[in-house]
Amino acid sequence: MSRILFAGGGTLGHVMPSIAVAEAVRAFAPSVEIYAVTSRSPSEVQAWESLSVEAHTLSAPRFPRTSLIKWLI
């Protein structure tokens, strides 16, 4: 049996493409087990659960957008 783990979160803009791919995988190969790891955002968890995929959540720090270059150096 095959398994696929989708990981990503922070905004639904990052999650929705993963959900679209998961739906396509499920349509093509219904026996594949799909797992998701996402942020604790209720909207992201709900989006995965609407596909009948249990969303495992992680708490992750946010990257500072304005000083990303400074953070990387």
C-alpha positions in Angstrom: 0.0 0.0 0.0 1.3 3.5 -0.9 1.2 6.5 1.4 1.7 10.2 0.7 2.4 12.9 3.2 1.5 16.5 2.4 3.1 19.1 4.5 2.6 22.8 4.5 0.7 25.6 6.1 0.6 29.1 7.2 -1.9 30.2 4.7 -4.6 28.5 2.7 -2.7 29.7 -0.4 -0.2 27.0 0.4 -2.6 24.4 1.5 -5.2 24.5 -1.3 -2.8 23.4 -4.1 -1.8 20.4 -1.9 -5.5 19.5 -1.4 -6.1 19.7 -5.2 -3.2 17.3 -5.7 -4.5 15.0 -3.0 -7.9 14.9 -4.6 -6.3 14.0 -8.0 -4.3 11.3 -6.3 -7.3 9.9 -4.6 -9.3 9.9 -7.9 -6.4 8.1 -9.8 -5.4 5.7 -7.0 -8.1 5.3 -4.3 -6.1 2.9 -2.3 -3.3 5.4 -1.5 -3.3 6.5 2.1 -3.1 10.3 2.4 -1.7 12.1 5.4 -1.4 15.9 6.1 0.7 17.9 8.4 -0.2 21.6 8.7 -0.3 24.5 11.0 -2.9 24.8 13.8 -5.0 27.1 11.8 -8.6 26.0 12.1 -9.3 26.8 8.5 -6.4 24.6 7.3 -7.5 21.7 9.5 -11.0 22.0 8.3 -9.9 22.1 4.6 -8.1 18.8 5.0 -10.9 17.2 7.0 -13.3 18.2 4.2 -11.3 15.7 2.1 -11.6 13.1 4.9 -7.9 13.4 5.6 -6.9 13.8 9.3 -4.7 16.8 9.6 -1.9 16.5 12.1 -0.8 19.9 13.3 2.5 21.4 14.3 3.3 24.7 15.9 6.0 26.5 13.9 7.5 29.9 14.3 6.8 32.4 11.5 9.7 33.8 9.4 10.0 37.5 9.6 9.1 38.7 6.1 10.7 42.2 6.3 14.0 41.1 7.5 14.3 37.7 5.9 17.7 38.6 4.3 19.1 39.6 7.7 17.7 36.4 9.3 19.4 34.2 6.7 22.8 35.9 7.0 
